[in-house]
Amino acid sequence: MTDLLSELRTRLTHATSAHPLPEAEQRAAASAMLPFYEAYRHLAGKKVLVMFSGGLDTSFTAHFLKHVIGADVHCFNARLG
């Protein structure tokens, strides 16, 4: 688990390099994201389609999959009404 947390922190540092997080916030973010990282890291290097609503949840998900997981993210947005 420690190796996986260290790997996630390295990826977060790279993904947030334009706006670095303070050390304490980075540790907290990595701990909170660890279950998601474990669940989705098998998508690294694979094409992923995100049905994009434009809200905060899918905005974060697309960024997380692309910059932290390393997936090739494609988003689909449809105006339904």
Secondary structure, DSSP 8 states (H G I E B T S, - for coil): -HHHHHHHHHHHHHHTTTS---HHHHHHHHHHHHHHHHHHGGGTTSEEEEE--SSHHHHHHHHIIIIII--EEEEE-----
